[in-house]
Amino acid sequence: MSQVLAGVNQRTRLVGHNRLEILLFRLDDAQLYGINVFKVREVVMPCPQLTRYPGRNPANLGITNMRGTTISVIDLQMAMGRPALKQGATTALVVTEFSRSLQGFLVAGVDKIVNTNWTDMLPAPPGMGDSHFLTAVTNVEGRIVEIIDVEKVLFGVTGVKDTLDQKNSNAGAVDATGYHVLFVDDSAVARKQIERAIQPTGVGYTAAKDGREGLDILKQWAASDAPELKKLCLIISDVEMPRMDGYTLTKEIRNNSQLQHLYVLLHTSLSGVLDSGLLEQVKANKFLAKYDGSELTRMVYERVAELAAG
């Protein structure tokens, strides 16, 4: 356990190399699950005492105070539509930071941290339908590891605050019709959120499920001199994606003479790693922490205004 905690605290940065570290953990079965180390603040054993409150989702076990911060504790297994986790000697609380908040996920036990490549992360099989909670699958030492779509888990437990405020987000806005946006995200929940935020602007938009698909679309547009590329005001890209992450997508765009001028907004749930040094390193134009619909809408209007002004 001490080695796992040390690995989490190091938060090794593998930016621009299409690599990541994942924390492996278990629920009440033999399956291994994973979460990006960038999202993990710490692992706590045993789970601290919880304060329960009425009206909460059954998967929300209550709240606890950790170092002066109140966090919700979620039974990850219940949040995925399964029976409550059987707590035992190895039960651990994985405290995560993303989407502008802290939350804890109760798991049956943690295993270790592994260093891997986003190219080894494969999208969840399409035959699984929409009821699963996976964003990717990979192979670690001959075992299948399922990467959890934490955004979908949280959406099911807490819902998503609708932060769209058109009165404030489009104040003084120019006409955005005729412009285009490409957004890239492996989470179906996130793609729907982005779609809702940009639809009111009137821009056209294209969605991609990972960085590789997004880059292929851009290259196809460049090869065919497509109108979408000519009027592309913004690329909105997630960071964590199978096959190709957002950092590597940005790097590929900057290395392509036909695409290098494009404006890239990294729209990420990894709120704990947003800083100017990282922004300069990956050569993106801006970071925006998930999820604020009004900010995203305003960003589209601002980019259109900049382009219209020449």
C-alpha positions as CSV (number, residue, x, y, z in Angstrom):
1,M,0.0,0.0,0.0
2,S,2.8,2.5,0.8
3,Q,4.2,2.0,-2.7
4,V,0.8,2.7,-4.2
5,L,0.4,5.9,-2.2
6,A,3.9,7.0,-3.1
7,G,3.1,6.5,-6.7
8,V,-0.1,8.5,-6.5
9,N,1.6,11.4,-4.8
10,Q,4.4,11.6,-7.4
11,R,1.7,12.3,-10.1
12,T,4.3,11.7,-12.9
13,R,3.7,13.9,-15.9
14,L,3.9,12.2,-19.2
15,V,2.6,15.1,-21.2
16,G,3.0,15.1,-25.0
17,H,4.2,11.4,-25.2
18,N,0.7,9.9,-25.4
19,R,1.4,8.0,-22.2
20,L,-0.3,7.8,-18.8
21,E,-0.2,6.1,-15.5
22,I,-3.3,4.3,-14.2
23,L,-4.1,3.2,-10.7
24,L,-5.5,-0.3,-10.7
25,F,-8.2,-1.3,-8.2
26,R,-10.8,-3.9,-7.6
27,L,-14.5,-4.1,-6.8
28,D,-16.4,-7.3,-5.6
29,D,-15.2,-9.4,-8.5
30,A,-12.0,-10.6,-10.1
31,Q,-12.1,-7.8,-12.7
32,L,-9.4,-5.1,-12.6
33,Y,-10.4,-1.5,-13.1
34,G,-8.4,1.6,-13.7
35,I,-8.3,5.4,-13.3
36,N,-5.8,8.0,-14.5
37,V,-3.3,8.9,-11.7
38,F,-3.7,12.5,-12.7
39,K,-7.2,12.4,-11.1
40,V,-6.1,10.8,-7.9
41,R,-5.3,13.0,-4.8
42,E,-4.7,10.1,-2.4
43,V,-5.8,6.7,-1.3
44,V,-7.2,6.4,2.3
45,M,-7.5,3.2,4.3
46,P,-9.8,2.6,6.1
47,C,-12.7,4.8,4.9
48,P,-13.2,7.6,7.4
49,Q,-16.4,8.1,9.3
50,L,-19.2,9.4,7.2
51,T,-22.1,11.8,7.9
52,R,-25.3,10.7,6.1
53,Y,-28.0,13.1,5.0
54,P,-31.5,12.6,3.7
55,G,-32.5,12.7,0.0
56,R,-29.1,11.5,-1.3
57,N,-28.6,9.0,-4.1
58,P,-28.3,5.5,-2.6
59,A,-24.8,5.2,-4.1
60,N,-23.8,8.4,-2.2
61,L,-22.8,7.0,1.2
62,G,-22.5,10.4,2.8
63,I,-19.9,13.1,3.3
64,T,-16.7,13.3,5.2
65,N,-14.1,16.1,6.1
66,M,-10.6,15.6,4.9
67,R,-8.0,18.2,5.7
68,G,-10.7,20.9,6.0
69,T,-12.5,20.0,2.8
70,T,-15.9,18.3,2.7
71,I,-16.2,15.5,0.1
72,S,-18.9,13.1,-1.0
73,V,-18.1,9.4,-0.8
74,I,-19.6,7.3,-3.5
75,D,-19.9,3.5,-3.5
76,L,-18.4,3.0,-7.0
77,Q,-20.0,-0.4,-7.4
78,M,-23.5,0.8,-6.6
79,A,-23.0,3.8,-8.8
80,M,-22.4,1.4,-11.7
81,G,-25.8,-0.3,-11.0
82,R,-24.5,-3.2,-9.0
83,P,-25.1,-4.3,-5.4
84,A,-23.5,-2.4,-2.6
85,L,-19.8,-3.0,-2.1
86,K,-18.9,-5.5,0.6
87,Q,-16.5,-3.6,2.9
88,G,-13.6,-5.5,4.4
89,A,-10.0,-5.1,5.5
90,T,-8.7,-4.0,2.1
91,T,-11.5,-1.5,1.4
92,A,-10.1,1.8,0.3
93,L,-11.2,5.3,-0.5
94,V,-9.8,6.7,-3.7
95,V,-10.0,10.5,-3.4
96,T,-10.1,12.2,-6.8
97,E,-10.0,15.7,-8.1
98,F,-11.5,16.6,-11.4
99,S,-14.3,18.7,-12.9
100,R,-13.6,21.4,-10.3
101,S,-14.4,19.2,-7.3
102,L,-13.2,16.6,-4.9
103,Q,-14.9,13.3,-4.5
104,G,-14.1,9.9,-3.0
105,F,-14.9,6.5,-4.5
106,L,-15.1,3.5,-2.3
107,V,-13.4,0.4,-3.8
108,A,-12.7,-3.1,-2.6
109,G,-9.0,-2.6,-2.8
110,V,-6.2,-1.0,-4.7
111,D,-3.5,-3.0,-6.6
112,K,-0.7,-0.9,-8.1
113,I,0.2,1.9,-10.6
114,V,1.2,1.0,-14.1
115,N,2.7,3.1,-16.9
116,T,1.1,2.6,-20.2
117,N,0.3,4.2,-23.6
118,W,-2.9,5.8,-24.8
119,T,-2.5,3.8,-28.0
120,D,-3.0,0.6,-26.0
121,M,-6.3,2.0,-24.7
122,L,-9.1,0.8,-26.8
123,P,-12.6,2.2,-26.9
124,A,-15.3,0.2,-25.1
125,P,-16.7,-2.5,-27.5
126,P,-19.7,-1.0,-29.4
127,G,-21.8,-4.1,-28.7
128,M,-22.0,-3.1,-25.0
129,G,-24.6,-0.5,-25.7
130,D,-25.2,2.6,-23.6
131,S,-25.6,1.0,-20.2
132,H,-21.9,0.4,-19.4
133,F,-19.6,2.7,-17.5
134,L,-16.4,2.2,-19.4
135,T,-14.4,4.8,-21.4
136,A,-11.7,2.3,-22.5
137,V,-10.2,-1.1,-22.0
138,T,-6.6,-2.2,-22.0
139,N,-4.3,-5.2,-21.3
140,V,-2.0,-5.1,-18.4
141,E,0.3,-8.2,-17.9
142,G,-2.2,-10.4,-19.7
143,R,-5.2,-9.2,-17.8
144,I,-8.0,-7.0,-19.2
145,V,-8.4,-3.7,-17.3
146,E,-11.6,-1.6,-17.6
147,I,-11.1,2.2,-17.4
148,I,-14.0,3.8,-15.7
149,D,-15.9,6.7,-17.3
150,V,-16.0,8.7,-14.1
151,E,-18.0,11.5,-15.7
152,K,-20.8,9.1,-16.5
153,V,-20.7,7.7,-13.0
154,L,-21.0,11.1,-11.4
155,F,-23.7,12.1,-13.8
156,G,-25.8,9.1,-12.6
157,V,-25.2,9.9,-9.0
158,T,-25.3,13.7,-8.8
159,G,-26.5,14.8,-12.2
160,V,-25.0,17.8,-13.9
161,K,-25.6,21.4,-13.0
162,D,-27.0,23.2,-16.0
163,T,-24.8,26.3,-16.0
164,L,-26.0,27.7,-19.2
165,D,-26.9,31.3,-18.8
166,Q,-27.5,32.7,-22.3
167,K,-28.1,36.2,-21.0
168,N,-24.5,36.4,-19.7
169,S,-22.8,34.0,-22.1
170,N,-23.8,35.8,-25.3
171,A,-23.8,39.4,-24.2
172,G,-22.5,41.5,-27.1
173,A,-22.0,38.4,-29.2
174,V,-21.4,38.5,-32.9
175,D,-23.3,36.3,-35.4
176,A,-21.6,32.9,-35.1
177,T,-23.6,31.2,-37.9
178,G,-21.4,30.0,-40.7
179,Y,-18.5,29.1,-38.4
180,H,-17.6,25.6,-37.3
181,V,-16.4,23.8,-34.1
182,L,-14.8,20.4,-33.8
183,F,-15.1,18.8,-30.4
184,V,-13.3,15.7,-29.4
185,D,-14.3,13.6,-26.3
186,D,-14.5,9.9,-25.6
187,S,-17.3,10.4,-23.0
188,A,-20.8,10.3,-24.5
189,V,-22.0,12.4,-21.5
190,A,-19.3,15.0,-22.1
191,R,-20.1,15.2,-25.8
192,K,-23.8,15.9,-25.0
193,Q,-22.8,18.6,-22.6
194,I,-20.6,20.3,-25.2
195,E,-23.3,20.0,-27.8
196,R,-25.9,21.7,-25.5
197,A,-23.4,24.5,-24.8
198,I,-22.5,25.4,-28.3
199,Q,-25.9,24.8,-30.0
200,P,-27.3,28.2,-29.0
201,T,-24.4,30.0,-30.8
202,G,-25.6,28.7,-34.2
203,V,-22.2,27.4,-35.2
204,G,-21.9,24.1,-37.1
205,Y,-20.2,21.4,-35.3
206,T,-18.5,18.0,-35.8
207,A,-17.9,15.5,-33.0
208,A,-15.1,12.9,-32.7
209,K,-14.7,10.2,-30.0
210,D,-10.9,10.3,-29.6
211,G,-7.8,12.2,-30.7
212,R,-7.0,9.9,-33.5
213,E,-10.5,10.3,-35.0
214,G,-10.3,14.0,-34.5
215,L,-6.9,14.3,-36.3
216,D,-8.2,12.1,-39.2
217,I,-11.1,14.4,-39.6
218,L,-8.9,17.5,-39.7
219,K,-6.5,15.9,-42.2
220,Q,-9.5,14.9,-44.4
221,W,-10.7,18.5,-44.3
222,A,-7.3,19.8,-45.2
223,A,-6.9,17.3,-48.1
224,S,-10.3,18.2,-49.6
225,D,-10.1,22.0,-48.9
226,A,-13.3,21.5,-46.9
227,P,-15.4,24.5,-45.9
228,E,-15.5,23.2,-42.3
229,L,-11.8,23.8,-42.0
230,K,-11.9,27.2,-43.6
231,K,-14.5,28.3,-41.0
232,L,-13.2,26.3,-38.1
233,C,-13.1,28.7,-35.2
234,L,-12.3,26.3,-32.4
235,I,-11.2,22.8,-31.5
236,I,-12.5,21.6,-28.2
237,S,-10.6,18.6,-27.0
238,D,-10.7,16.4,-24.0
239,V,-7.3,15.3,-22.6
240,E,-7.9,11.7,-21.5
241,M,-8.9,9.6,-24.6
242,P,-8.1,6.2,-25.9
243,R,-5.8,5.8,-28.9
244,M,-4.6,9.4,-28.8
245,D,-4.9,11.9,-25.9
246,G,-5.6,15.6,-26.2
247,Y,-1.9,16.6,-25.6
248,T,-0.7,14.4,-28.5
249,L,-3.6,15.6,-30.7
250,T,-2.4,19.2,-30.0
251,K,1.2,18.3,-30.8
252,E,0.2,16.6,-34.1
253,I,-1.8,19.7,-35.0
254,R,1.1,22.0,-34.3
255,N,3.4,19.8,-36.4
256,N,1.1,19.9,-39.4
257,S,1.7,22.9,-41.7
258,Q,-2.0,22.9,-42.8
259,L,-3.3,22.7,-39.3
260,Q,-0.8,24.4,-37.0
261,H,-2.7,27.8,-37.0
262,L,-5.8,26.2,-35.5
263,Y,-7.1,27.3,-32.1
264,V,-7.1,24.4,-29.6
265,L,-9.0,24.5,-26.3
266,L,-8.2,21.6,-24.0
267,H,-11.4,21.0,-22.1
268,T,-10.4,18.7,-19.3
269,S,-11.7,17.2,-16.0
270,L,-8.1,17.1,-14.8
271,S,-8.5,20.4,-12.9
272,G,-5.6,19.7,-10.6
273,V,-3.0,20.0,-13.4
274,L,-4.1,23.3,-15.1
275,D,-1.2,25.8,-15.1
276,S,0.5,28.1,-17.5
277,G,3.7,26.1,-17.7
278,L,1.8,23.0,-18.9
279,L,-0.2,25.2,-21.4
280,E,3.1,26.4,-22.9
281,Q,4.5,22.9,-23.0
282,V,1.7,21.3,-24.9
283,K,1.2,24.4,-27.1
284,A,-2.5,24.6,-26.7
285,N,-4.2,28.0,-26.7
286,K,-6.2,27.6,-23.5
287,F,-7.3,25.2,-20.8
288,L,-10.9,25.1,-19.6
289,A,-11.8,22.9,-16.6
290,K,-15.0,20.9,-17.1
291,Y,-17.8,21.7,-16.8
292,D,-19.3,25.1,-17.2
293,G,-21.7,25.4,-20.1
294,S,-21.8,29.2,-20.0
295,E,-18.0,29.5,-20.2
296,L,-17.9,27.1,-23.1
297,T,-20.6,29.1,-24.9
298,R,-18.8,32.4,-24.2
299,M,-15.5,30.9,-25.5
300,V,-17.2,30.2,-28.9
301,Y,-18.5,33.7,-29.2
302,E,-15.1,35.2,-28.2
303,R,-13.3,33.2,-30.8
304,V,-15.8,34.2,-33.5
305,A,-15.4,37.8,-32.5
306,E,-11.7,37.6,-32.8
307,L,-11.9,36.0,-36.3
308,A,-14.5,38.5,-37.4
309,A,-12.2,41.4,-36.3
310,G,-9.5,40.0,-38.5
